[in-house]
Amino acid sequence: MFPTMNSYYTYYFSLNISYLECQIFYTGQLQHVLLIDDRGYKVQIPVVNLKKHLDSRGLKGRFRLLTDTSHKILSFERIV
C-alpha cells in the first residue's frame, strides 16, 4: 500500500449491516470496528465514523475512507 501523490491513503468498503446489528454501536461496548477493504487491508476505525451513516435500513452501501500518511482519518463517506 502506497500513498497517492496527495499523500493520503484511500480504502473502499462495501457494508451490509442490519439496523439490529448496529444497535451495539450505542451500548458503549464497542469503541472501534475492524473493516476489511476491497484489497484485503484491515483498517480499524472508531464506531463514531459509522454512526453518521446509519439509517433505518442499517449500514448499507459503498464507502471510502481517506487517511493521511500517519493513518489519521481525513474522511469516511458513503459513495453509493
C-alpha positions in Angstrom: 0.0 0.0 0.0 1.5 3.3 -1.1 0.2 6.8 -0.6 -1.1 8.7 -3.6 0.5 11.8 -4.9 -1.6 13.9 -2.5 0.0 12.0 0.5 -3.1 10.1 1.6 -4.4 6.5 1.6 -7.7 5.5 0.1 -9.7 2.5 1.2 -13.0 1.2 -0.3 -15.6 -0.9 1.6 -18.9 -2.5 0.9 -21.0 -2.7 4.0 -24.3 -4.5 4.6 -25.1 -4.5 8.3 -28.7 -4.6 9.5 -30.2 -2.0 11.8 -30.4 -4.5 14.6 -26.8 -5.5 14.3 -25.8 -1.8 14.5 -27.5 -1.4 17.9 -24.3 -2.5 19.6 -22.8 0.8 18.4 -24.9 2.6 21.0 -24.3 0.4 24.0 -20.8 1.6 24.7 -19.4 -1.9 24.4 -17.8 -1.2 21.1 -15.4 1.7 20.5 -13.8 0.6 17.3 -14.6 -1.8 14.4 -12.3 -3.7 12.1 -13.1 -3.3 8.4 -11.5 -5.2 5.5 -11.2 -3.1 2.4 -11.7 -4.3 -1.2 -8.0 -5.2 -1.4 -7.9 -7.2 1.8 -6.3 -4.5 4.0 -7.6 -4.4 7.6 -8.4 -1.0 9.0 -9.6 -0.2 12.5 -11.8 2.9 12.8 -13.9 4.4 15.6 -17.6 3.5 15.7 -18.5 7.2 15.6 -17.5 7.2 11.9 -20.1 4.5 11.1 -22.9 6.0 13.2 -23.1 9.0 10.9 -24.2 6.8 8.1 -26.7 4.6 10.0 -30.3 4.8 8.9 -33.5 2.7 9.3 -32.1 0.0 7.0 -28.8 -0.2 8.9 -25.4 0.4 7.4 -25.5 -0.4 3.7 -23.6 0.8 0.7 -20.2 1.6 -0.6 -17.8 3.7 1.5 -14.5 5.4 1.0 -12.0 6.1 3.8 -9.2 8.6 3.4 -6.3 8.8 5.8 -3.2 10.8 5.9 0.2 9.0 5.9 0.0 8.7 9.7 -3.3 6.8 9.2 -5.3 9.6 10.8 -8.8 9.7 9.3 -9.4 12.6 7.0 -12.9 11.4 5.8 -15.2 8.4 5.8 -18.0 8.8 3.3 -20.8 6.9 1.6 -20.1 6.9 -2.2 -23.1 4.8 -3.4 
